[in-house]
């Protein structure tokens, strides 16, 4: 079902599929896996299989029924381009997004090559933003090349959890970068200089920058709750983001 969310860079989540499998270090402490197991224990509908990939076609038309323009994060509890989601189902999801044109849909994946290949033939409508996770150099940065091959009104990057300094980044073709640290009991630290390196390059290359959170480790290198570490970077919050298509 589509639900309100505490994720700062979107408004609601829509999960026509749930469950996933790990593909890179960014997946190690997946928040969705922990949440899915909790929802299964609570016997919440749709999570009978826990975190095993499950298609939920009964949820497909939820955005069509909503009449208030909304920014949706698609598959916050999965990866829309997981290898076990058939192309036929992806086409159904795309058809819903095309029909629900008053909304803005944000798709984020770690399976960038599959997304690029699918959207080469199935061009996304103008209300769909496409993004990739870039958590490190080895696994994350190569996804940018796949992202650039996609024709979309907004291309974005989620550097969360940011696990190391990304070095020099080619942000050509990228409109928006989100940066955040990992949270939870096993959170890995994110260093201030890693974040500032990305912020500097966004400024130099004309890319919107959104600082989501410090996560489980503060800028002082001390571990504490995500709430107490907050969202301040260099004394302020950074919330720049492209405008949803509904407001254009």
N, C-alpha and C positions, 0 to 999 in steps of 0.2 A: 504494500500500500504506500501511497505518498504521504509523507509526514513532515511536520516542521522539524527543523534541525538546529543544532547549536553550531554547526559549521559556519564560520564567519563570512565566507565568500559566496554563499548561496542562500536560498530561501527555503526550499523544500527538497526532500529526496524522493526519488521514484525508483523502485526496485522491481522491474519486470522479471528479474532473475536474482537469486541469492546464492551465496556460496562461491568458493574459489579454491585455488591452489597456489602454492608459492613458486615464484619464478626468479626472484632476485633478493639481495640482502634487505631491501626495503620492506619485504614481506615478513621478515622474521618474527616481529611482534605485532602482527596484524590486529588492529582494533576490531575489525569486522568479525574476525574469527572468534574473539572473546565474546563479543556481543551476541553472535549467532548461537553459541552454546548456551548463553544465559537465556536467550529467548526460547530456545528449545526446552530448557528446564521449566520455563514458565508456561509452556504449551501454547505459545503464540502461533497463530495460524501462519503458515508459510515457512516455518522453521522446523518442521517435523524431522528434516534430515540434517539438522544442525548446520554445519558449514560445507556440506557436500553440495556441489553445484545442482541447483534446482530451478527449472523454468517455471514461471508463474503467469501463464497467459491470462488468467482472470484479472490480473492487474494492468493489462495493456491499455485499457481505455480510460484509466483514471485521469490522465491529463486532459482528455477530451471533455470529460464531464466538468472540469473546473473552469469557471468562467472569468475568474480574476487573473490577470496576467501575472505569471509567476516564473521565477528563475528556479529550474530544477537541476539538481545534481543527479545524473542518471547512474543507477547501480552503485550506490554508495556501499552496498553490502556484497559486491561482487566485482567482476571486470566484464564489461559488456562484450569485449572481444576475446574472452576466454575460448580456448580451442574447442571446448565441448559444446559451445553454443552454436547451433547450425546457422548457416547463412539465411535460410528461410525464416528463422525466428528474428534474426537481425533486420531483415527486410520488413517484418511486421512492426518492429520497434521504430524503424525509420519512418514507416508510413504514419504511425501515430504522431510522431514529432512533426511531420510535414502537415498533418491535418490540424494539429493543435498549434496553429501558427501564432496565437497571441502569447504563447509562452517562449521562454528561452531555455534551451537544454544544454547542459554542460556534461560532456563525456570525457572521462579521464581514464587512461589505460596504461598498463606496463607492457602490453602486447602491441607495440606500436606498428610493427611490420604488418600484422594482420589487419589492423585498423586502416593503414594506408592502402593495402591491397583491396580491401572491401570497398572503401570509399572512392577508389579509383573508378569503379564501375557504378557505384551507388552514390552519386554526389549528394552530400548533405544539404538540406535546405538552409536558408540564411539565418534561421533562428537556432541553429545548432553550432555550439562551440566545441572544438576538439582539443584535447590536451594529453600530455604524457607526464609520467612521474620521472623525475631526474634526481635520484637520491645519492648518486655517486658518479665517478668518472667512467668506470668500466661498463656498468650496465645502463646508467642513465643517459649520459651524453649521446651515445649512438641513436637513441630514440628521437633526438631532435631532427636528424636527417629524414627519418620516416615522417615525422610531423610536417616538415616543410613540403613534402610531396602532396599533401592534402589541400584541396581547394575548400577553404572555409572562411567565414567572415571574421572569426576570432580563433587564433591558435594560442594555447596557453601551456604553461609549465607549472607543475607542482613539485617544488624541491622540498618535499616532506615525506618521511623524515630526512632531513639533510644530514648525511653521515660523514661527510668529509669536505674539504675545500675542493671546489670544482675547477679551480684554475681559470684559465681564459676560456670564455664561452662565446660561441658564435650564436647570437640571438637573432640573426636574420630571419624574417618571416614570423617571428614570435611577437605577440601583442601584449602578453601579460605573464608575469612570474609571481607565483605564490611561494613563500618560504616559511617553513615551520620546523620546530624540533619535535622529537618523539616524546610521547607521554606514556604513563603506565609504569608498573613496578620494575620492568626490565629496560627502561628507556636508556638509549645511548646518548651521550652528550653531544650538543651542537655548540660550536665555538663562535663567539662574536665576530671574529675576523672572517669566518667563512661567509656569514650573512652579509657583512659589509662589502665583501668582494663582489657578491652578486648584485647588491644594491648599486655599487659604483658602475658596474657594467650595464645595468638597466638604464641608469641615467645617461651614460655615454651613448647607448644605442637607441634611446627613445622608446623604452619598453616600460609599461606600467608595472609598478612593484607593490605587492601586498605582503605585509608581514603578519602571519597568522598567529604565531605563538612561540614562546621559548620551550614549552613542553616541560619535561621532568627535570631539566637542568637549567639553572639561571645563567645570565651572562657573566656572573662572577664565578662560574664553574662549580657551584654548590647545588646539590640535589635537594629538591623540595617539591611540593605539589604544583601542578600546572597552574592552578589558580593564583598561587602566590608568586610564581615567576612572571605571570602576566604577558602582555603583548607590546610592551614598550621597547623600542630600539633607538638608542641614542637620545633618550628623553622624550620620545613621542611615538605615536602610532602611525603606521604607513598603510593606508587603505585604498590606494589608487587602483582602479579597475575599469575595464571597458564597460560601457553602458549596455544594459540588456536591450535586446532588439525591440521589445515592446515599448521602450521609451524613445526610440529613434524617430 
